Protein backbone atom coordinates (compact mmCIF):
# COMPACT_ATOMS: atom_id res chain seq x y z
CA UNK A 1 0.00 0.00 0.00
CA UNK A 2 1.14 3.53 -0.81
CA UNK A 3 2.27 5.38 2.30
CA UNK A 4 -0.32 8.13 2.52
CA UNK A 5 -1.78 9.45 5.75
CA UNK A 6 -4.34 12.16 6.35
CA UNK A 7 -4.97 14.12 9.48
CA UNK A 8 -7.30 14.59 11.12
CA UNK A 9 -9.45 11.65 10.11
CA UNK A 10 -12.59 13.25 11.49
CA UNK A 11 -13.38 16.84 12.30
CA UNK A 12 -16.42 18.80 13.38
CA UNK A 13 -16.21 22.57 13.11
CA UNK A 14 -18.44 25.60 13.02
CA UNK A 15 -19.31 27.82 10.09
CA UNK A 16 -16.80 30.60 9.63
CA UNK A 17 -13.85 28.92 11.28
CA UNK A 18 -10.64 28.10 9.41
CA UNK A 19 -9.79 24.44 8.90
CA UNK A 20 -6.59 22.83 7.66
CA UNK A 21 -6.34 19.25 6.51
CA UNK A 22 -2.98 17.59 6.10
CA UNK A 23 -1.82 14.93 3.67
CA UNK A 24 1.52 13.24 4.24
CA UNK A 25 3.22 10.78 1.89
CA UNK A 26 6.33 8.65 2.24
CA UNK A 27 6.55 7.66 -1.43
CA UNK A 28 8.40 10.75 -2.67
CA UNK A 29 5.83 11.14 -5.45
CA UNK A 30 5.84 14.42 -7.30
CA UNK A 31 2.09 14.87 -7.73
CA UNK A 32 -0.41 15.28 -4.92
CA UNK A 33 -4.14 15.93 -5.13
CA UNK A 34 -7.08 16.92 -2.98
CA UNK A 35 -10.55 15.63 -3.81
CA UNK A 36 -13.92 15.90 -2.15
CA UNK A 37 -16.53 13.16 -2.28
CA UNK A 38 -20.21 13.92 -2.06
CA UNK A 39 -23.19 11.62 -2.68
CA UNK A 40 -24.10 11.44 -6.35
CA UNK A 41 -20.94 13.24 -7.49
CA UNK A 42 -18.19 10.69 -7.23
CA UNK A 43 -14.93 12.47 -6.48
CA UNK A 44 -14.17 15.98 -7.65
CA UNK A 45 -10.72 17.51 -7.84
CA UNK A 46 -10.18 20.58 -5.64
CA UNK A 47 -6.49 21.38 -6.15
CA UNK A 48 -3.38 19.55 -7.14
CA UNK A 49 0.36 20.02 -6.84
CA UNK A 50 3.06 19.07 -9.31
CA UNK A 51 5.99 19.93 -7.09
CA UNK A 52 7.08 21.92 -4.07
CA UNK A 53 5.37 25.30 -4.20
CA UNK A 54 3.71 24.37 -7.53
CA UNK A 55 -0.05 24.08 -7.30
CA UNK A 56 -3.05 24.54 -9.56
CA UNK A 57 -6.81 24.61 -9.33
CA UNK A 58 -9.14 21.75 -10.02
CA UNK A 59 -12.82 21.56 -10.77
CA UNK A 60 -14.16 22.82 -7.41
CA UNK A 61 -11.47 25.09 -6.00
CA UNK A 62 -13.61 28.01 -4.77
CA UNK A 63 -13.32 28.43 -0.99
CA UNK A 64 -10.17 26.31 -0.76
CA UNK A 65 -6.47 27.04 -0.77
CA UNK A 66 -3.48 24.71 -0.70
CA UNK A 67 0.19 24.80 0.11
CA UNK A 68 3.11 22.47 -0.44
CA UNK A 69 6.33 23.48 1.24
CA UNK A 70 7.81 19.97 1.28
CA UNK A 71 7.53 17.06 -1.12
CA UNK A 72 5.84 14.91 1.49
CA UNK A 73 3.18 17.33 2.74
CA UNK A 74 0.18 18.87 1.01
CA UNK A 75 -2.14 21.06 3.05
CA UNK A 76 -5.74 21.95 2.23
CA UNK A 77 -7.18 25.01 3.96
CA UNK A 78 -10.75 26.14 4.21
CA UNK A 79 -10.28 29.79 5.11
CA UNK A 80 -13.83 30.19 6.43
CA UNK A 81 -15.70 26.91 6.48
CA UNK A 82 -19.27 26.76 5.18
CA UNK A 83 -21.89 24.02 5.53
CA UNK A 84 -21.53 23.26 1.81
CA UNK A 85 -17.98 22.13 2.53
CA UNK A 86 -19.21 19.28 4.67
CA UNK A 87 -17.77 16.33 2.80
CA UNK A 88 -15.25 13.53 2.79
CA UNK A 89 -11.85 14.76 1.64
CA UNK A 90 -9.35 12.48 -0.01
CA UNK A 91 -5.73 13.07 -0.74
CA UNK A 92 -4.07 11.18 -3.58
CA UNK A 93 -0.57 10.87 -4.99
CA UNK A 94 1.01 9.82 -8.26
CA UNK A 95 4.57 9.59 -9.54
CA UNK A 96 3.80 11.87 -12.44
CA UNK A 97 0.75 13.64 -13.72
CA UNK A 98 -1.35 13.05 -16.75
CA UNK A 99 -2.60 9.51 -17.04
CA UNK A 100 -0.66 7.97 -14.16
CA UNK A 101 -2.44 5.91 -11.54
CA UNK A 102 -3.35 7.82 -8.39
CA UNK A 103 -3.24 6.20 -4.97
CA UNK A 104 -5.52 7.49 -2.27
CA UNK A 105 -5.22 8.24 1.41
CA UNK A 106 -7.82 7.03 3.94
CA UNK A 107 -9.93 10.19 3.78
CA UNK A 108 -11.05 12.87 6.25
CA UNK A 109 -14.67 13.33 7.25
CA UNK A 110 -15.43 16.99 7.79
CA UNK A 111 -18.70 18.23 9.25
CA UNK A 112 -19.33 21.98 9.23
CA UNK A 113 -22.19 22.99 11.54
CA UNK B 1 -17.58 17.83 -22.75
CA UNK B 2 -15.36 15.43 -20.85
CA UNK B 3 -17.45 13.07 -18.83
CA UNK B 4 -17.66 9.64 -17.23
CA UNK B 5 -21.03 7.89 -17.13
CA UNK B 6 -21.89 4.93 -14.94
CA UNK B 7 -25.49 4.03 -15.71
CA UNK B 8 -25.99 1.36 -13.04
CA UNK B 9 -26.53 2.91 -9.59
CA UNK B 10 -26.80 -0.54 -8.03
CA UNK B 11 -26.30 -4.14 -9.07
CA UNK B 12 -26.75 -7.57 -7.55
CA UNK B 13 -24.68 -10.64 -8.40
CA UNK B 14 -24.67 -14.16 -7.04
CA UNK B 15 -21.51 -15.30 -5.32
CA UNK B 16 -19.10 -17.07 -7.71
CA UNK B 17 -20.71 -15.56 -10.80
CA UNK B 18 -19.15 -12.94 -13.07
CA UNK B 19 -20.45 -9.39 -13.23
CA UNK B 20 -19.88 -6.47 -15.59
CA UNK B 21 -19.98 -2.88 -14.40
CA UNK B 22 -20.55 -0.39 -17.18
CA UNK B 23 -18.56 2.76 -17.84
CA UNK B 24 -18.68 5.06 -20.82
CA UNK B 25 -16.48 8.09 -21.27
CA UNK B 26 -16.44 11.14 -23.42
CA UNK B 27 -13.34 13.03 -24.48
CA UNK B 28 -11.79 14.36 -27.64
CA UNK B 29 -8.28 13.87 -26.26
CA UNK B 30 -6.23 11.11 -27.83
CA UNK B 31 -4.16 10.41 -24.73
CA UNK B 32 -5.99 9.40 -21.59
CA UNK B 33 -6.03 6.80 -18.87
CA UNK B 34 -9.00 4.88 -17.56
CA UNK B 35 -9.19 3.54 -14.02
CA UNK B 36 -11.43 1.59 -11.73
CA UNK B 37 -11.46 2.04 -7.99
CA UNK B 38 -13.27 0.11 -5.29
CA UNK B 39 -14.65 1.79 -2.19
CA UNK B 40 -15.80 -0.65 0.50
CA UNK B 41 -18.02 0.42 3.37
CA UNK B 42 -14.91 1.32 5.37
CA UNK B 43 -14.44 4.24 2.99
CA UNK B 44 -10.97 3.87 1.51
CA UNK B 45 -10.39 4.13 -2.24
CA UNK B 46 -8.64 1.05 -3.59
CA UNK B 47 -7.07 1.10 -7.05
CA UNK B 48 -8.11 -1.94 -9.10
CA UNK B 49 -7.04 -1.61 -12.71
CA UNK B 50 -5.71 0.80 -15.34
CA UNK B 51 -6.04 1.02 -19.11
CA UNK B 52 -4.12 3.49 -21.26
CA UNK B 53 -5.76 4.86 -24.37
CA UNK B 54 -2.97 3.48 -26.54
CA UNK B 55 -2.96 0.03 -24.97
CA UNK B 56 -4.16 -2.53 -27.48
CA UNK B 57 -4.66 -5.34 -25.00
CA UNK B 58 -7.37 -5.24 -22.37
CA UNK B 59 -5.94 -4.80 -18.88
CA UNK B 60 -6.19 -7.70 -16.43
CA UNK B 61 -5.43 -7.82 -12.71
CA UNK B 62 -6.32 -11.11 -11.06
CA UNK B 63 -10.12 -11.44 -11.09
CA UNK B 64 -10.53 -7.98 -12.60
CA UNK B 65 -10.43 -7.22 -16.29
CA UNK B 66 -11.20 -4.07 -18.18
CA UNK B 67 -13.16 -4.49 -21.39
CA UNK B 68 -11.84 -1.54 -23.39
CA UNK B 69 -13.77 -0.68 -26.54
CA UNK B 70 -12.22 2.53 -27.81
CA UNK B 71 -14.57 3.11 -30.74
CA UNK B 72 -17.56 2.83 -28.41
CA UNK B 73 -15.78 4.81 -25.68
CA UNK B 74 -16.52 2.19 -23.10
CA UNK B 75 -14.34 0.78 -20.33
CA UNK B 76 -16.39 -1.83 -18.52
CA UNK B 77 -15.06 -3.63 -15.46
CA UNK B 78 -15.53 -7.39 -15.37
CA UNK B 79 -15.22 -9.16 -12.04
CA UNK B 80 -14.99 -12.92 -12.37
CA UNK B 81 -16.00 -15.38 -9.64
CA UNK B 82 -17.56 -12.75 -7.38
CA UNK B 83 -16.86 -12.96 -3.67
CA UNK B 84 -18.79 -11.54 -0.73
CA UNK B 85 -15.90 -9.15 -0.15
CA UNK B 86 -16.52 -7.61 -3.57
CA UNK B 87 -19.62 -5.87 -2.21
CA UNK B 88 -18.66 -2.21 -2.46
CA UNK B 89 -18.98 0.96 -4.46
CA UNK B 90 -17.05 0.98 -7.73
CA UNK B 91 -15.89 4.12 -9.48
CA UNK B 92 -14.74 4.54 -13.06
CA UNK B 93 -12.36 7.45 -13.68
CA UNK B 94 -10.50 9.07 -16.54
CA UNK B 95 -7.29 11.11 -16.46
CA UNK B 96 -6.36 13.47 -19.25
CA UNK B 97 -2.93 14.71 -20.08
CA UNK B 98 -3.54 17.58 -22.45
CA UNK B 99 -4.24 21.20 -21.56
CA UNK B 100 -3.20 20.97 -17.93
CA UNK B 101 -4.43 18.15 -15.79
CA UNK B 102 -7.81 16.67 -15.15
CA UNK B 103 -9.22 13.56 -13.54
CA UNK B 104 -12.92 12.88 -13.81
CA UNK B 105 -14.85 10.34 -11.78
CA UNK B 106 -18.18 8.73 -12.47
CA UNK B 107 -20.93 8.71 -9.85
CA UNK B 108 -20.27 5.07 -9.03
CA UNK B 109 -22.04 1.70 -9.04
CA UNK B 110 -22.88 -0.09 -5.81
CA UNK B 111 -22.37 -3.84 -6.14
CA UNK B 112 -24.07 -6.31 -3.83
CA UNK B 113 -22.83 -9.89 -3.83
CA UNK B 114 -25.39 -12.42 -2.60
CA UNK B 115 -24.43 -15.64 -0.84
Interface residues (C-beta under 8 A of the other chain):
Chain A: X33 X40 X41 X42 X43 X44 X45 X48 X50 X56 X58 X59 X88 X90 X92 X97 X98 X99 X100 X101 X102 X103 X104 X106 X107
Chain B: X4 X31 X32 X33 X35 X37 X43 X44 X45 X46 X47 X50 X52 X53 X91 X93 X95 X96 X97 X100 X101 X102 X103 X105 X106 X107 X108
